[in-house]
Amino acid sequence: MSAIRLGVIGWPIAHSRSPDIHNAALSAVRLRDWRYQLLPVPPALFGEVVAALPGAGFRGVNVTIPHKEAALTCAAQTSETASAIGAANTLTFLQDGGIIADNTDAPAIAAVLPPTIAGGSALVLGAGGSARAAVWSLWKAGAAEVRVWNRTAARAEALCEALGGSAARQADPADVLINCTAAGLGNGEDAFSQLPLGADELTRYGCVVDLVYAPGGAPIARAADQRGVAVVDGLEILVRQGALSFAGFTGVQAPLEVMRSAARAR
Ligand code: NDP
């Protein structure tokens, strides 16, 4: 019998930990005929490849940079969350040929927010796709105040107009700080030189959620941890969004602890 296939589409995608995480989960729940693989697909081929995947035995795919917006438009059905955010990270292929687009980044972020966010305040750094998911999740979790700072201020203003919140020019204290920027990831740059706050100012936040993950730990999560601030790192968000996608693809509850161990094994 040929394998039932899942995968992650991105460009580039070689660095992705999703195959490790999902194959460990498939094995743990004894879905022995299922395989999860990398799908390196450049933007120009995205629509064509997605259309061909169900015929090649695929039940679903995760979608990452730079395809999350294209993923929304290629599906006949979109979840309320994906439509509100304007981006999808999960495509599920139905038996009748239909495609459902969903966004599991947002509920994954909502799941890790501390209880203090209900009626509390948050500062989101960034205004890209993951920042939109973060703002959506903050409102869902009952935040009373959401501020958004971005290097390109006009994008923060546009995000707030679409999803609510106010654009910030500086980093005021808040109950939760969510980093959704790629600051510090390239060319050995100092992350804080590109942000509106220094490492010591992280202590002005009750909890720091850093969506970024990097070998050896991402700079903002590391700095917050060193200063005794409660931290949720990008690998935990990756595992949580993957677990929600896994359950949607397979109909089986995801083994969260197995996925967590696989994510941190390398
Ligand atoms: P986008 O490309 O949509 O947005 C990138 C954001 O980062 C923009 O706000 C951009 O600002 C900002 N940015 C980029 N470079 C710098 C810099 N040098 N200094 C300051 N700001 C910068 O990406 P996403 O929102 O999809 O992803 C953002 C990060 O979150 C990525 O590192 C991604 O890997 C991670 N992520 C992790 C997930 C997980 O599961 N852990 C899920 C989703 C994302 P500007 O508008 O000015 O260009």
Boltz pocket constraint, residues with backbone or C-beta under 6 A from the ligand:
constraints:
  - pocket:
      binder: B
      contacts: [[A, 65], [A, 105], [A, 125], [A, 126], [A, 127], [A, 128], [A, 129], [A, 130], [A, 131], [A, 150], [A, 151], [A, 152], [A, 155], [A, 179], [A, 180], [A, 181], [A, 182], [A, 183], [A, 184], [A, 185], [A, 194], [A, 195], [A, 210], [A, 211], [A, 212], [A, 213], [A, 233], [A, 234], [A, 235], [A, 237], [A, 238], [A, 239], [A, 241]]
      max_distance: 6.0
